[in-house]
Amino acid sequence: MWEKQNRRKIFFRENRNEISIAVLIVVLLIVSPFLSEYFMTGDNILNLLRQTAYTAIAAVGMYFVILIGGIDLSIGSTIQIVGMVSVILLNRHCPVAVTVIAVLVLSMGCGLINGLLVTFGRLQAFIVTLVMKEILAGIVLVTTGGASIPGTEVPQEFMSIGAGYIWILPIPVVIMILVFGAAFFVMKRTVYGRKLSVSGSNRTAAYNSGVNVRLVQISAYMVCALCAGISGLLTVARTGAFQPSTTSQGATGMEMNAIAAVVLGGAALTGGTGTVTGAMLGALLYGVLANLFPLIGVSSYLQQLIQGFIILAAVVASVKDSRSVIRRLKFKKERQ
């Protein structure tokens, strides 16, 4: 009896962030129909899930980078360049499979460059990825001249990836579930997942235990870029055309959306804490709010303000949580 109670307490203590977000999502789902009659309609729920899928996939990749104490501000531009190259290749009758593989390799190449500059170049991740963001955005704007690229020769086979369904679920939602499942398995069941965690929480201990920390860090940036590439593919596949962003927000500010989802899920920007489940729940919470706000008449400007305060609150909460963990560890050492 006592063992069950202790296990339950430990479970709730270790997963309090995920449980809190899940409860908040449930509360929003219960309250939302009273705020808007359209929210709980089947079409809107499917649209909510589809829109959330793009952010959630990017957030899973961002989780890997934040876990090791890094950050990637270039994923929005990675999404843009993946979309552009996809449409250009398909318009030139490149096979769909070859196009998909090519742009995913391209995205991973961007992540590889980020990782190499951060690890071997010993540069700040913030600066490296910000520069990468500007370079990729510049390439897109120079190539397109700021104009959209119509998908005149984009085959239906490709567009079905973004607009099709498997049973009643949009394909992007199915891919989101698969990406989450793969990430969850990696973090819970593989040696690589444990190396990621220890590299983020205690880099010195990771070095001393024989972990190639640099390689782990580089791979995290590559995974992040790969997830951004998948998100970019799904985004452009929905319409079959490419529309470049002419603002500094990249792919509609995807960087901030992904970071917000991960931080909302309980990850600390200092690294070492958080779960992929929390990142997914954070993305879902963010998606519910983004979907609900327009339905209840909240202006886009006010939405940005509210979302900014949400991110700030989540960051403050994660910092406080990290400090409390450090205090507990110091207290244990003093007692020993």
matplotlib code that plots the C-alpha trace (Angstrom):
import matplotlib.pyplot as plt

x = [0.0, 2.7, 4.8, 2.0, 1.5, 5.2, 5.3, 2.3, 3.9, 7.2, 5.3, 3.4, 6.6, 8.6, 5.9, 4.2, 4.9, 3.4, 0.4, -0.2, -0.2, -2.4, -4.9, -4.8, -5.5, -8.4, -9.8, -9.4, -11.2, -14.1, -14.4, -13.8, -17.3, -18.8, -16.5, -17.0, -19.5, -17.1, -14.2, -15.3, -16.5, -14.9, -13.4, -11.8, -10.4, -8.7, -7.4, -6.1, -4.3, -2.9, -1.6, -0.2, 1.7, 4.0, 5.0, 5.1, 7.5, 9.8, 9.5, 10.6, 13.8, 14.2, 13.9, 17.0, 19.0, 17.6, 18.3, 22.0, 21.9, 21.9, 19.3, 18.5, 17.1, 17.6, 14.8, 12.3, 14.7, 15.5, 11.8, 11.8, 14.7, 13.3, 10.0, 11.7, 14.1, 11.2, 9.0, 12.0, 13.0, 9.5, 8.8, 11.8, 10.2, 12.5, 11.0, 9.1, 11.2, 14.5, 13.2, 12.2, 15.5, 17.4, 15.8, 16.0, 19.7, 20.0, 18.3, 20.6, 23.5, 22.4, 22.2, 25.7, 27.2, 25.5, 26.8, 30.4, 30.6, 29.2, 31.4, 34.7, 34.4, 33.5, 31.0, 27.8, 24.8, 22.7, 25.0, 25.7, 22.1, 21.1, 23.7, 22.5, 19.0, 20.0, 22.1, 19.3, 16.7, 19.0, 19.4, 15.7, 15.0, 17.8, 16.6, 13.0, 13.2, 10.6, 8.0, 6.1, 7.0, 3.8, 3.8, 2.9, 4.5, 4.2, 2.6, -0.5, 1.5, 3.6, 0.6, -1.1, 1.6, 0.4, -3.3, -4.1, -5.6, -4.9, -8.3, -9.7, -6.3, -4.4, -1.1, 0.9, -0.8, 0.2, 3.8, 3.8, 2.8, 5.5, 8.2, 7.1, 7.1, 10.6, 11.9, 10.2, 11.8, 15.2, 15.1, 13.7, 15.2, 18.6, 22.1, 22.1, 19.1, 21.0, 24.1, 22.0, 20.6, 23.9, 25.6, 23.0, 22.9, 26.6, 29.0, 32.1, 30.6, 29.7, 33.3, 34.7, 32.4, 33.7, 30.8, 31.9, 30.0, 30.9, 29.5, 26.3, 25.9, 26.4, 23.9, 21.4, 21.6, 21.2, 18.1, 16.7, 17.3, 15.9, 12.6, 12.5, 13.0, 10.1, 7.9, 8.9, 8.0, 4.6, 4.0, 4.8, 3.1, -0.2, -0.5, 2.1, 3.5, 6.1, 5.6, 8.8, 8.6, 9.9, 9.9, 12.5, 10.1, 11.3, 8.6, 5.9, 8.1, 8.5, 11.6, 9.8, 6.8, 9.0, 11.1, 7.9, 6.4, 9.6, 9.8, 6.1, 6.7, 9.1, 12.5, 15.1, 17.0, 20.1, 19.7, 19.6, 15.8, 12.5, 10.9, 9.8, 6.3, 6.4, 7.5, 4.6, 2.1, 3.5, 3.0, -0.6, -1.3, 0.2, -1.9, -5.1, -4.6, -3.5, -6.7, -9.0, -7.9, -9.2, -12.5, -13.2, -12.2, -8.7, -6.7, -3.4, -1.5, -3.0, -2.3, 1.4, 1.4, -0.3, 1.9, 5.0, 3.8, 3.2, 6.7, 8.1, 6.1, 7.3, 11.0, 10.7, 9.1, 11.8, 14.6, 13.0, 12.6, 16.2, 17.4, 15.3, 16.9, 20.3, 19.5, 18.2, 21.4, 23.6, 21.6, 22.1, 25.9, 26.1, 24.2, 26.6]
y = [0.0, 2.4, 1.4, 2.3, 5.6, 6.4, 5.4, 7.6, 10.5, 10.0, 9.8, 13.0, 14.8, 13.7, 14.5, 17.5, 19.7, 17.3, 16.7, 20.4, 21.1, 18.1, 19.3, 22.9, 21.5, 19.5, 22.6, 24.7, 22.0, 22.0, 25.8, 26.6, 25.5, 28.1, 30.7, 29.7, 27.3, 26.5, 25.4, 21.8, 21.1, 18.3, 20.4, 22.8, 20.1, 18.5, 21.9, 22.5, 19.2, 19.8, 23.3, 21.9, 19.2, 21.6, 23.3, 20.0, 18.3, 21.4, 21.4, 17.8, 18.7, 21.9, 19.8, 17.8, 21.0, 22.7, 19.5, 19.9, 23.5, 24.9, 26.7, 26.9, 30.1, 29.0, 26.5, 29.0, 29.7, 26.0, 25.4, 28.2, 26.9, 23.3, 24.6, 26.6, 23.8, 21.3, 23.3, 24.1, 20.5, 19.2, 21.9, 20.4, 17.0, 15.6, 12.4, 12.9, 10.4, 12.0, 15.5, 14.5, 12.8, 15.7, 18.4, 16.4, 15.9, 19.7, 20.5, 18.1, 19.8, 23.1, 21.4, 19.9, 23.3, 24.8, 21.9, 22.1, 25.9, 25.6, 22.7, 22.9, 26.6, 27.3, 29.9, 30.8, 28.8, 31.9, 33.8, 30.8, 29.9, 33.6, 34.0, 30.8, 32.1, 35.3, 33.4, 31.0, 33.7, 35.8, 32.8, 32.4, 36.1, 36.3, 33.2, 34.1, 37.9, 37.9, 36.4, 33.2, 30.1, 28.5, 24.7, 24.3, 20.9, 19.7, 16.2, 15.3, 12.5, 15.2, 17.4, 14.4, 14.3, 17.7, 17.6, 13.9, 11.7, 8.3, 7.2, 10.4, 11.8, 14.3, 12.9, 15.6, 14.5, 10.9, 12.0, 14.1, 11.0, 8.9, 11.6, 11.8, 8.0, 7.8, 10.6, 9.1, 5.7, 7.3, 9.2, 6.4, 3.2, 4.0, 4.8, 7.8, 9.2, 8.8, 10.5, 13.5, 13.8, 13.6, 15.9, 18.5, 18.1, 17.6, 18.0, 17.3, 14.1, 13.1, 13.7, 11.7, 8.8, 8.5, 10.3, 12.1, 15.3, 17.2, 14.4, 14.3, 18.1, 18.0, 15.2, 17.2, 20.1, 17.7, 16.2, 19.6, 20.6, 17.3, 17.9, 21.5, 19.9, 17.5, 20.4, 22.4, 19.6, 19.2, 22.9, 23.3, 20.0, 21.3, 24.0, 22.8, 26.3, 28.3, 31.7, 33.3, 35.3, 38.8, 39.5, 38.8, 36.1, 33.4, 30.8, 32.7, 32.8, 29.0, 29.4, 31.1, 28.8, 25.7, 27.2, 28.2, 24.7, 23.1, 25.6, 25.3, 21.6, 22.1, 22.2, 24.7, 26.8, 26.0, 22.3, 19.0, 19.0, 18.4, 15.6, 15.1, 14.4, 17.9, 19.4, 17.8, 18.9, 22.4, 22.4, 21.2, 23.9, 26.5, 25.2, 25.2, 28.9, 29.9, 28.3, 29.6, 33.3, 34.2, 32.4, 34.6, 37.8, 38.3, 40.4, 39.1, 41.9, 41.0, 37.3, 38.1, 40.0, 37.2, 34.5, 36.6, 36.8, 33.0, 32.4, 34.7, 33.0, 29.6, 30.7, 32.2, 29.0, 26.9, 29.0, 28.8, 25.0, 24.7, 26.7, 24.6, 21.4, 22.9, 23.9, 20.3, 18.8, 21.2, 20.3, 16.6, 17.1, 19.1, 16.4, 13.8]
z = [0.0, 1.0, -2.0, -4.3, -2.7, -2.9, -6.5, -7.2, -5.4, -7.3, -10.6, -10.0, -8.8, -11.8, -14.3, -12.7, -15.7, -18.2, -16.0, -15.4, -19.1, -19.9, -17.3, -18.7, -22.2, -20.9, -19.1, -22.3, -24.3, -21.8, -21.6, -25.3, -26.6, -24.4, -25.9, -29.5, -31.0, -33.9, -31.7, -31.1, -34.7, -36.5, -39.2, -36.7, -34.5, -37.6, -38.7, -35.1, -35.2, -38.6, -37.7, -34.4, -36.3, -38.0, -34.7, -32.8, -35.2, -35.1, -31.3, -31.0, -32.8, -30.8, -27.6, -28.5, -28.9, -25.7, -23.8, -24.4, -23.4, -26.9, -29.1, -32.8, -34.2, -37.8, -38.1, -39.6, -42.4, -42.8, -43.3, -45.9, -47.9, -47.8, -49.2, -51.9, -53.0, -53.0, -55.4, -57.7, -58.0, -58.5, -61.1, -63.0, -62.8, -60.1, -58.6, -55.4, -53.4, -54.6, -53.8, -50.3, -49.6, -51.1, -49.0, -45.8, -46.4, -47.1, -43.8, -41.9, -43.6, -42.2, -38.7, -39.3, -40.0, -36.9, -34.7, -36.0, -35.5, -31.9, -30.9, -32.8, -33.5, -29.8, -30.8, -29.0, -30.3, -30.3, -32.6, -34.9, -35.5, -35.8, -38.6, -40.2, -40.1, -41.9, -44.5, -45.4, -45.5, -47.8, -50.1, -50.3, -51.1, -53.6, -55.4, -55.5, -55.5, -52.8, -55.1, -54.7, -56.8, -58.2, -58.2, -61.8, -62.1, -58.5, -58.7, -56.7, -55.1, -53.3, -52.4, -50.8, -48.2, -46.9, -47.7, -47.6, -44.9, -43.3, -42.1, -40.5, -39.6, -41.7, -42.9, -41.1, -37.8, -38.5, -39.2, -36.0, -34.0, -35.7, -35.0, -31.4, -31.0, -32.5, -30.2, -27.2, -27.9, -28.4, -25.2, -23.1, -24.5, -26.2, -25.0, -27.3, -25.4, -22.1, -23.6, -24.6, -21.1, -19.4, -21.9, -21.1, -17.3, -16.6, -19.4, -17.3, -16.0, -19.6, -20.7, -17.7, -18.5, -22.1, -23.9, -27.1, -26.1, -29.3, -31.4, -29.3, -29.6, -33.4, -33.8, -31.7, -34.1, -37.1, -35.5, -34.9, -38.5, -39.8, -37.9, -39.3, -42.8, -42.2, -41.0, -44.1, -46.4, -44.9, -45.0, -48.7, -49.6, -48.4, -51.2, -53.7, -54.0, -52.1, -50.6, -49.2, -46.0, -46.4, -42.7, -40.0, -38.6, -40.9, -41.4, -39.5, -36.4, -36.2, -34.0, -31.2, -31.5, -31.2, -28.3, -26.5, -26.9, -25.4, -22.5, -21.8, -21.6, -18.7, -20.4, -19.0, -21.5, -19.5, -20.6, -18.8, -18.0, -19.8, -21.7, -25.3, -24.0, -22.4, -25.7, -27.5, -24.9, -25.0, -28.8, -28.4, -25.7, -28.0, -30.9, -28.9, -27.9, -31.4, -32.8, -30.1, -30.1, -33.6, -32.9, -29.9, -31.6, -30.2, -32.7, -34.1, -32.3, -28.9, -29.7, -30.0, -26.8, -24.9, -26.4, -25.4, -21.8, -21.9, -23.0, -20.4, -17.6, -18.8, -18.9, -15.4, -14.1, -15.7, -14.2, -10.7, -11.1, -12.1, -9.1, -6.8, -8.2, -7.7, -4.1, -3.4, -4.8, -2.7, 0.4, -0.2, -0.7, 2.6, 4.5, 3.1]

ax = plt.figure().add_subplot(projection="3d")
ax.plot(x, y, z, "-o")
ax.set_aspect("equal")
plt.show()
